[in-house]
């Protein structure tokens, strides 16, 4: 066996100027009239919280027929908590409750 060191091939790609590629489309915030699914889910959850004051977390989030819907509910709830429109508390029995902030 004859072992020789092979030279690496250098393949240089033609580089484009960054200004040509770095121009994403600008979206206008004021023209957003339609609501996406997350906004609708957030609004539904917020209305439930206003009506009931406190709800068990599993009742609000869990959908036993659809894992995807459960994930979407949890995602929407995270936005409500982040915005300060909902709180998650643990009662003395160890149950997680979602309620409106005081």
N, CA, C and O atoms as CSV, one atom per row, in Angstrom:
chain,resi,resn,atom,element,x,y,z
A,1,UNK,N,N,0.835,-1.191,0.000
A,1,UNK,CA,C,0.000,0.000,0.000
A,1,UNK,C,C,0.866,1.235,0.000
A,1,UNK,O,O,1.798,1.372,0.793
A,2,UNK,N,N,0.554,2.081,-0.859
A,2,UNK,CA,C,1.307,3.318,-0.967
A,2,UNK,C,C,0.456,4.443,-0.378
A,2,UNK,O,O,-0.590,4.780,-0.934
A,3,UNK,N,N,0.883,5.014,0.712
A,3,UNK,CA,C,0.116,6.094,1.339
A,3,UNK,C,C,0.798,7.415,1.089
A,3,UNK,O,O,1.952,7.626,1.463
A,4,UNK,N,N,0.083,8.273,0.466
A,4,UNK,CA,C,0.593,9.617,0.199
A,4,UNK,C,C,-0.407,10.627,0.734
A,4,UNK,O,O,-1.608,10.364,0.777
A,5,UNK,N,N,0.084,11.749,1.128
A,5,UNK,CA,C,-0.778,12.817,1.608
A,5,UNK,C,C,-1.392,13.514,0.403
A,5,UNK,O,O,-0.695,13.980,-0.498
A,6,UNK,N,N,-2.703,13.569,0.415
A,6,UNK,CA,C,-3.409,14.214,-0.684
A,6,UNK,C,C,-3.654,15.672,-0.334
A,6,UNK,O,O,-3.907,16.013,0.821
A,7,UNK,N,N,-3.576,16.505,-1.320
A,7,UNK,CA,C,-3.875,17.918,-1.115
A,7,UNK,C,C,-5.388,18.103,-1.124
A,7,UNK,O,O,-6.111,17.466,-1.891
A,8,UNK,N,N,-5.837,18.986,-0.255
A,8,UNK,CA,C,-7.263,19.283,-0.207
A,8,UNK,C,C,-7.642,20.158,-1.389
A,8,UNK,O,O,-6.902,21.060,-1.784
A,9,UNK,N,N,-8.791,19.876,-1.931
A,9,UNK,CA,C,-9.292,20.707,-3.015
A,9,UNK,C,C,-9.986,21.917,-2.407
A,9,UNK,O,O,-10.767,21.791,-1.464
A,10,UNK,N,N,-9.706,23.034,-2.930
A,10,UNK,CA,C,-10.317,24.257,-2.443
A,10,UNK,C,C,-11.375,24.677,-3.447
A,10,UNK,O,O,-11.088,24.934,-4.616
A,11,UNK,N,N,-12.580,24.738,-2.968
A,11,UNK,CA,C,-13.689,25.139,-3.812
A,11,UNK,C,C,-14.189,26.482,-3.296
A,11,UNK,O,O,-14.750,26.565,-2.203
A,12,UNK,N,N,-13.991,27.485,-4.052
A,12,UNK,CA,C,-14.408,28.823,-3.631
A,12,UNK,C,C,-15.674,29.212,-4.380
A,12,UNK,O,O,-15.759,29.150,-5.607
A,13,UNK,N,N,-16.636,29.611,-3.589
A,13,UNK,CA,C,-17.883,30.054,-4.177
A,13,UNK,C,C,-17.828,31.554,-4.384
A,13,UNK,O,O,-17.191,32.288,-3.629
A,14,UNK,N,N,-18.502,31.980,-5.408
A,14,UNK,CA,C,-18.570,33.397,-5.671
A,14,UNK,C,C,-19.465,34.038,-4.618
A,14,UNK,O,O,-20.617,33.636,-4.452
A,15,UNK,N,N,-18.957,35.001,-3.928
A,15,UNK,CA,C,-19.708,35.654,-2.866
A,15,UNK,C,C,-20.515,36.810,-3.426
A,15,UNK,O,O,-20.055,37.583,-4.267
A,16,UNK,N,N,-21.729,36.892,-2.928
A,16,UNK,CA,C,-22.597,37.992,-3.307
A,16,UNK,C,C,-22.512,39.077,-2.255
A,16,UNK,O,O,-22.226,38.802,-1.089
A,17,UNK,N,N,-22.753,40.274,-2.654
A,17,UNK,CA,C,-22.732,41.368,-1.699
A,17,UNK,C,C,-23.885,41.198,-0.710
A,17,UNK,O,O,-24.996,40.849,-1.110
A,18,UNK,N,N,-23.628,41.444,0.587
A,18,UNK,CA,C,-24.695,41.259,1.571
A,18,UNK,C,C,-25.886,42.191,1.357
A,18,UNK,O,O,-27.000,41.866,1.768
A,19,UNK,N,N,-25.675,43.317,0.736
A,19,UNK,CA,C,-26.782,44.259,0.541
A,19,UNK,C,C,-27.819,43.711,-0.427
A,19,UNK,O,O,-28.986,44.100,-0.368
A,20,UNK,N,N,-27.414,42.820,-1.312
A,20,UNK,CA,C,-28.360,42.266,-2.264
A,20,UNK,C,C,-29.289,41.246,-1.608
A,20,UNK,O,O,-30.448,41.122,-2.006
A,21,UNK,N,N,-28.799,40.523,-0.617
A,21,UNK,CA,C,-29.583,39.475,0.004
A,21,UNK,C,C,-30.289,39.920,1.280
A,21,UNK,O,O,-31.299,39.325,1.656
A,22,UNK,N,N,-29.794,40.925,1.940
A,22,UNK,CA,C,-30.303,41.301,3.257
A,22,UNK,C,C,-31.388,42.365,3.188
A,22,UNK,O,O,-31.352,43.329,3.952
A,23,UNK,N,N,-32.329,42.212,2.309
A,23,UNK,CA,C,-33.434,43.159,2.200
A,23,UNK,C,C,-34.758,42.416,2.275
A,23,UNK,O,O,-35.418,42.218,1.255
A,24,UNK,N,N,-35.156,41.999,3.490
A,24,UNK,CA,C,-36.435,41.291,3.608
A,24,UNK,C,C,-37.599,42.242,3.390
A,24,UNK,O,O,-37.463,43.459,3.514
A,25,UNK,N,N,-38.724,41.673,3.069
A,25,UNK,CA,C,-39.911,42.495,2.848
A,25,UNK,C,C,-40.367,43.111,4.157
A,25,UNK,O,O,-40.330,42.466,5.205
A,26,UNK,N,N,-40.785,44.326,4.093
A,26,UNK,CA,C,-41.275,45.024,5.272
A,26,UNK,C,C,-42.769,44.748,5.409
A,26,UNK,O,O,-43.526,44.893,4.449
A,27,UNK,N,N,-43.184,44.349,6.606
A,27,UNK,CA,C,-44.594,44.120,6.865
A,27,UNK,C,C,-45.161,45.334,7.586
A,27,UNK,O,O,-44.538,45.886,8.492
A,28,UNK,N,N,-46.328,45.730,7.175
A,28,UNK,CA,C,-46.978,46.874,7.792
A,28,UNK,C,C,-47.833,46.357,8.938
A,28,UNK,O,O,-48.722,45.532,8.726
A,29,UNK,N,N,-47.570,46.838,10.158
A,29,UNK,CA,C,-48.286,46.359,11.329
A,29,UNK,C,C,-49.745,46.827,11.338
A,29,UNK,O,O,-50.618,46.098,11.809
A,30,UNK,N,N,-50.019,48.015,10.832
A,30,UNK,CA,C,-51.365,48.560,10.890
A,30,UNK,C,C,-52.345,47.853,9.985
A,30,UNK,O,O,-53.554,47.952,10.198
A,31,UNK,N,N,-51.862,47.138,8.977
A,31,UNK,CA,C,-52.775,46.503,8.024
A,31,UNK,C,C,-53.144,45.084,8.430
A,31,UNK,O,O,-53.769,44.366,7.649
A,32,UNK,N,N,-52.778,44.676,9.611
A,32,UNK,CA,C,-53.075,43.316,10.059
A,32,UNK,C,C,-54.483,43.271,10.645
A,32,UNK,O,O,-54.678,43.570,11.823
A,33,UNK,N,N,-55.442,42.905,9.840
A,33,UNK,CA,C,-56.834,42.900,10.271
A,33,UNK,C,C,-57.290,41.522,10.721
A,33,UNK,O,O,-58.095,41.409,11.646
A,34,UNK,N,N,-56.787,40.469,10.079
A,34,UNK,CA,C,-57.230,39.139,10.446
A,34,UNK,C,C,-56.476,38.664,11.687
A,34,UNK,O,O,-55.336,39.058,11.929
A,35,UNK,N,N,-57.122,37.828,12.447
A,35,UNK,CA,C,-56.505,37.281,13.657
A,35,UNK,C,C,-56.049,35.857,13.355
A,35,UNK,O,O,-56.715,35.112,12.636
A,36,UNK,N,N,-54.921,35.507,13.910
A,36,UNK,CA,C,-54.458,34.138,13.712
A,36,UNK,C,C,-55.027,33.246,14.814
A,36,UNK,O,O,-55.716,33.731,15.712
A,37,UNK,N,N,-54.747,31.962,14.748
A,37,UNK,CA,C,-55.320,30.997,15.692
A,37,UNK,C,C,-54.894,31.278,17.123
A,37,UNK,O,O,-55.688,31.115,18.049
A,38,UNK,N,N,-53.649,31.698,17.314
A,38,UNK,CA,C,-53.168,31.968,18.669
A,38,UNK,C,C,-53.931,33.130,19.291
A,38,UNK,O,O,-54.285,33.077,20.468
A,39,UNK,N,N,-54.187,34.174,18.515
A,39,UNK,CA,C,-54.950,35.316,19.033
A,39,UNK,C,C,-56.367,34.890,19.427
A,39,UNK,O,O,-56.885,35.311,20.461
A,40,UNK,N,N,-56.979,34.059,18.600
A,40,UNK,CA,C,-58.337,33.596,18.904
A,40,UNK,C,C,-58.343,32.739,20.160
A,40,UNK,O,O,-59.240,32.867,20.993
A,41,UNK,N,N,-57.351,31.866,20.306
A,41,UNK,CA,C,-57.264,31.016,21.487
A,41,UNK,C,C,-57.013,31.848,22.734
A,41,UNK,O,O,-57.591,31.580,23.787
A,42,UNK,N,N,-56.156,32.855,22.620
A,42,UNK,CA,C,-55.882,33.736,23.754
A,42,UNK,C,C,-57.145,34.473,24.183
A,42,UNK,O,O,-57.424,34.586,25.377
A,43,UNK,N,N,-57.903,34.972,23.223
A,43,UNK,CA,C,-59.136,35.689,23.527
A,43,UNK,C,C,-60.154,34.775,24.205
A,43,UNK,O,O,-60.827,35.186,25.151
A,44,UNK,N,N,-60.267,33.543,23.726
A,44,UNK,CA,C,-61.180,32.578,24.336
A,44,UNK,C,C,-60.780,32.277,25.773
A,44,UNK,O,O,-61.629,32.251,26.664
A,45,UNK,N,N,-59.492,32.050,25.999
A,45,UNK,CA,C,-59.009,31.773,27.359
A,45,UNK,C,C,-59.236,32.964,28.278
A,45,UNK,O,O,-59.652,32.801,29.425
A,46,UNK,N,N,-58.965,34.144,27.779
A,46,UNK,CA,C,-59.132,35.345,28.604
A,46,UNK,C,C,-60.603,35.534,28.982
A,46,UNK,O,O,-60.906,35.919,30.112
A,47,UNK,N,N,-61.510,35.266,28.052
A,47,UNK,CA,C,-62.944,35.362,28.351
A,47,UNK,C,C,-63.363,34.327,29.387
A,47,UNK,O,O,-64.188,34.622,30.252
A,48,UNK,N,N,-62.811,33.124,29.313
A,48,UNK,CA,C,-63.107,32.094,30.315
A,48,UNK,C,C,-62.607,32.536,31.682
A,48,UNK,O,O,-63.291,32.342,32.687
A,49,UNK,N,N,-61.412,33.134,31.727
A,49,UNK,CA,C,-60.866,33.593,33.009
A,49,UNK,C,C,-61.671,34.752,33.586
A,49,UNK,O,O,-61.865,34.832,34.798
A,50,UNK,N,N,-62.136,35.643,32.727
A,50,UNK,CA,C,-62.965,36.748,33.223
A,50,UNK,C,C,-64.275,36.232,33.802
A,50,UNK,O,O,-64.773,36.753,34.800
A,51,UNK,N,N,-64.821,35.213,33.172
A,51,UNK,CA,C,-66.110,34.667,33.600
A,51,UNK,C,C,-65.975,33.855,34.890
A,51,UNK,O,O,-66.827,33.964,35.771
A,52,UNK,N,N,-64.927,33.047,35.016
A,52,UNK,CA,C,-64.817,32.100,36.128
A,52,UNK,C,C,-63.795,32.492,37.197
A,52,UNK,O,O,-63.717,31.821,38.226
A,53,UNK,N,N,-63.029,33.526,36.998
A,53,UNK,CA,C,-61.998,34.002,37.930
A,53,UNK,C,C,-60.823,33.047,38.102
A,53,UNK,O,O,-59.676,33.478,37.982
A,54,UNK,N,N,-61.061,31.784,38.374
A,54,UNK,CA,C,-59.954,30.821,38.455
A,54,UNK,C,C,-60.424,29.481,37.895
A,54,UNK,O,O,-61.552,29.047,38.130
A,55,UNK,N,N,-59.524,28.838,37.148
A,55,UNK,CA,C,-59.839,27.585,36.473
A,55,UNK,C,C,-58.653,26.651,36.677
A,55,UNK,O,O,-57.506,27.095,36.710
A,56,UNK,N,N,-58.933,25.354,36.813
A,56,UNK,CA,C,-57.838,24.394,36.901
A,56,UNK,C,C,-57.044,24.420,35.591
A,56,UNK,O,O,-57.612,24.522,34.504
A,57,UNK,N,N,-55.742,24.327,35.721
A,57,UNK,CA,C,-54.862,24.392,34.553
A,57,UNK,C,C,-55.170,23.288,33.558
A,57,UNK,O,O,-55.218,23.535,32.353
A,58,UNK,N,N,-55.377,22.082,34.044
A,58,UNK,CA,C,-55.610,20.968,33.117
A,58,UNK,C,C,-56.935,21.103,32.378
A,58,UNK,O,O,-57.048,20.648,31.239
A,59,UNK,N,N,-57.930,21.711,32.993
A,59,UNK,CA,C,-59.213,21.911,32.317
A,59,UNK,C,C,-59.079,22.969,31.213
A,59,UNK,O,O,-59.675,22.845,30.143
A,60,UNK,N,N,-58.301,23.993,31.490
A,60,UNK,CA,C,-58.132,25.085,30.531
A,60,UNK,C,C,-57.257,24.692,29.347
A,60,UNK,O,O,-57.516,25.110,28.219
A,61,UNK,N,N,-56.232,23.898,29.593
A,61,UNK,CA,C,-55.222,23.625,28.564
A,61,UNK,C,C,-55.420,22.278,27.877
A,61,UNK,O,O,-55.281,22.180,26.658
A,62,UNK,N,N,-55.736,21.260,28.631
A,62,UNK,CA,C,-55.709,19.892,28.117
A,62,UNK,C,C,-56.876,19.577,27.191
A,62,UNK,O,O,-58.036,19.820,27.524
A,63,UNK,N,N,-56.550,19.034,26.025
A,63,UNK,CA,C,-57.545,18.500,25.093
A,63,UNK,C,C,-57.165,17.052,24.842
A,63,UNK,O,O,-56.199,16.780,24.129
A,64,UNK,N,N,-57.907,16.128,25.412
A,64,UNK,CA,C,-57.539,14.712,25.349
A,64,UNK,C,C,-57.660,14.126,23.941
A,64,UNK,O,O,-57.100,13.064,23.670
A,65,UNK,N,N,-58.362,14.779,23.069
A,65,UNK,CA,C,-58.530,14.270,21.706
A,65,UNK,C,C,-57.480,14.792,20.738
A,65,UNK,O,O,-57.309,14.233,19.655
A,66,UNK,N,N,-56.772,15.856,21.112
A,66,UNK,CA,C,-55.820,16.448,20.181
A,66,UNK,C,C,-54.590,16.973,20.923
A,66,UNK,O,O,-54.670,17.942,21.678
A,67,UNK,N,N,-53.453,16.315,20.695
A,67,UNK,CA,C,-52.203,16.778,21.293
A,67,UNK,C,C,-51.826,18.143,20.737
A,67,UNK,O,O,-51.342,18.998,21.478
A,68,UNK,N,N,-52.040,18.359,19.443
A,68,UNK,CA,C,-51.699,19.636,18.814
A,68,UNK,C,C,-52.493,20.785,19.438
A,68,UNK,O,O,-51.951,21.868,19.662
A,69,UNK,N,N,-53.766,20.549,19.715
A,69,UNK,CA,C,-54.584,21.591,20.339
A,69,UNK,C,C,-54.110,21.875,21.757
A,69,UNK,O,O,-54.139,23.024,22.198
A,70,UNK,N,N,-53.676,20.849,22.472
A,70,UNK,CA,C,-53.135,21.043,23.820
A,70,UNK,C,C,-51.899,21.920,23.775
A,70,UNK,O,O,-51.742,22.811,24.610
A,71,UNK,N,N,-51.021,21.679,22.813
A,71,UNK,CA,C,-49.809,22.482,22.674
A,71,UNK,C,C,-50.163,23.924,22.320
A,71,UNK,O,O,-49.565,24.856,22.858
A,72,UNK,N,N,-51.122,24.115,21.429
A,72,UNK,CA,C,-51.549,25.470,21.072
A,72,UNK,C,C,-52.148,26.194,22.272
A,72,UNK,O,O,-51.911,27.389,22.456
A,73,UNK,N,N,-52.918,25.486,23.088
A,73,UNK,CA,C,-53.500,26.091,24.285
A,73,UNK,C,C,-52.417,26.516,25.269
A,73,UNK,O,O,-52.488,27.597,25.854
A,74,UNK,N,N,-51.426,25.669,25.445
A,74,UNK,CA,C,-50.326,26.003,26.347
A,74,UNK,C,C,-49.534,27.202,25.822
A,74,UNK,O,O,-49.096,28.056,26.592
A,75,UNK,N,N,-49.359,27.251,24.509
A,75,UNK,CA,C,-48.655,28.372,23.876
A,75,UNK,C,C,-49.429,29.671,24.090
A,75,UNK,O,O,-48.835,30.696,24.426
A,76,UNK,N,N,-50.733,29.638,23.902
A,76,UNK,CA,C,-51.563,30.833,24.093
A,76,UNK,C,C,-51.562,31.265,25.558
A,76,UNK,O,O,-51.517,32.459,25.855
A,77,UNK,N,N,-51.613,30.296,26.471
A,77,UNK,CA,C,-51.575,30.616,27.896
A,77,UNK,C,C,-50.256,31.268,28.275
A,77,UNK,O,O,-50.223,32.157,29.126
A,78,UNK,N,N,-49.178,30.837,27.655
A,78,UNK,CA,C,-47.879,31.445,27.959
A,78,UNK,C,C,-47.868,32.928,27.594
A,78,UNK,O,O,-47.247,33.729,28.292
A,79,UNK,N,N,-48.546,33.300,26.514
A,79,UNK,CA,C,-48.632,34.711,26.146
A,79,UNK,C,C,-49.473,35.494,27.148
A,79,UNK,O,O,-49.137,36.630,27.484
A,80,UNK,N,N,-50.565,34.894,27.627
A,80,UNK,CA,C,-51.395,35.570,28.624
A,80,UNK,C,C,-50.613,35.806,29.915
A,80,UNK,O,O,-50.729,36.868,30.527
A,81,UNK,N,N,-49.828,34.829,30.325
A,81,UNK,CA,C,-49.024,34.976,31.541
A,81,UNK,C,C,-47.929,36.019,31.327
A,81,UNK,O,O,-47.664,36.843,32.202
A,82,UNK,N,N,-47.299,35.973,30.158
A,82,UNK,CA,C,-46.233,36.929,29.847
A,82,UNK,C,C,-46.762,38.366,29.825
A,82,UNK,O,O,-46.088,39.283,30.295
A,83,UNK,N,N,-47.957,38.557,29.285
A,83,UNK,CA,C,-48.559,39.890,29.214
A,83,UNK,C,C,-49.126,40.351,30.550
A,83,UNK,O,O,-49.494,41.516,30.695
A,84,UNK,N,N,-49.201,39.451,31.529
A,84,UNK,CA,C,-49.726,39.811,32.833
A,84,UNK,C,C,-51.228,39.747,32.915
A,84,UNK,O,O,-51.812,40.289,33.854
A,85,UNK,N,N,-51.880,39.097,31.957
A,85,UNK,CA,C,-53.342,38.985,31.970
A,85,UNK,C,C,-53.816,37.716,32.646
A,85,UNK,O,O,-55.019,37.511,32.810
A,86,UNK,N,N,-52.863,36.842,33.051
A,86,UNK,CA,C,-53.209,35.613,33.763
A,86,UNK,C,C,-52.059,35.244,34.699
A,86,UNK,O,O,-50.907,35.611,34.470
A,87,UNK,N,N,-52.398,34.516,35.748
A,87,UNK,CA,C,-51.402,34.014,36.698
A,87,UNK,C,C,-51.649,32.530,36.924
A,87,UNK,O,O,-52.787,32.063,36.869
A,88,UNK,N,N,-50.574,31.796,37.177
A,88,UNK,CA,C,-50.693,30.387,37.517
A,88,UNK,C,C,-50.269,30.254,38.968
A,88,UNK,O,O,-49.152,30.618,39.337
A,89,UNK,N,N,-51.176,29.725,39.793
A,89,UNK,CA,C,-50.919,29.565,41.221
A,89,UNK,C,C,-51.164,28.121,41.621
A,89,UNK,O,O,-51.865,27.380,40.932
A,90,UNK,N,N,-50.575,27.732,42.747
A,90,UNK,CA,C,-50.787,26.398,43.303
A,90,UNK,C,C,-51.545,26.564,44.614
A,90,UNK,O,O,-51.109,27.304,45.495
A,91,UNK,N,N,-52.690,25.873,44.747
A,91,UNK,CA,C,-53.465,25.977,45.989
A,91,UNK,C,C,-52.914,25.008,47.034
A,91,UNK,O,O,-51.931,24.309,46.787
A,92,UNK,N,N,-53.553,24.973,48.197
A,92,UNK,CA,C,-53.071,24.140,49.302
A,92,UNK,C,C,-53.141,22.654,48.994
A,92,UNK,O,O,-52.371,21.868,49.547
A,93,UNK,N,N,-54.052,22.264,48.123
A,93,UNK,CA,C,-54.188,20.848,47.754
A,93,UNK,C,C,-53.184,20.439,46.678
A,93,UNK,O,O,-53.121,19.268,46.306
A,94,UNK,N,N,-52.410,21.382,46.182
A,94,UNK,CA,C,-51.412,21.071,45.163
A,94,UNK,C,C,-51.924,21.148,43.740
A,94,UNK,O,O,-51.243,20.706,42.815
A,95,UNK,N,N,-53.113,21.701,43.547
A,95,UNK,CA,C,-53.667,21.856,42.192
A,95,UNK,C,C,-53.170,23.163,41.593
A,95,UNK,O,O,-53.028,24.163,42.296
A,96,UNK,N,N,-52.910,23.148,40.304
A,96,UNK,CA,C,-52.492,24.351,39.597
A,96,UNK,C,C,-53.733,25.090,39.097
A,96,UNK,O,O,-54.576,24.504,38.419
A,97,UNK,N,N,-53.840,26.356,39.426
A,97,UNK,CA,C,-54.981,27.169,39.036
A,97,UNK,C,C,-54.506,28.328,38.178
A,97,UNK,O,O,-53.472,28.940,38.447
A,98,UNK,N,N,-55.273,28.615,37.150
A,98,UNK,CA,C,-55.017,29.794,36.318
A,98,UNK,C,C,-56.070,30.813,36.694
A,98,UNK,O,O,-57.264,30.513,36.670
A,99,UNK,N,N,-55.634,32.026,37.045
A,99,UNK,CA,C,-56.573,33.046,37.470
A,99,UNK,C,C,-56.149,34.410,36.940
A,99,UNK,O,O,-55.024,34.598,36.475
A,100,UNK,N,N,-57.077,35.349,37.022
A,100,UNK,CA,C,-56.775,36.727,36.645
A,100,UNK,C,C,-55.905,37.348,37.724
A,100,UNK,O,O,-56.080,37.047,38.905
A,101,UNK,N,N,-54.970,38.209,37.341
A,101,UNK,CA,C,-54.157,38.876,38.369
A,101,UNK,C,C,-55.007,39.857,39.174
A,101,UNK,O,O,-56.004,40.390,38.687
A,102,UNK,N,N,-54.595,40.074,40.388
A,102,UNK,CA,C,-55.353,40.979,41.269
A,102,UNK,C,C,-55.150,42.386,40.942
A,102,UNK,O,O,-55.721,43.260,41.595
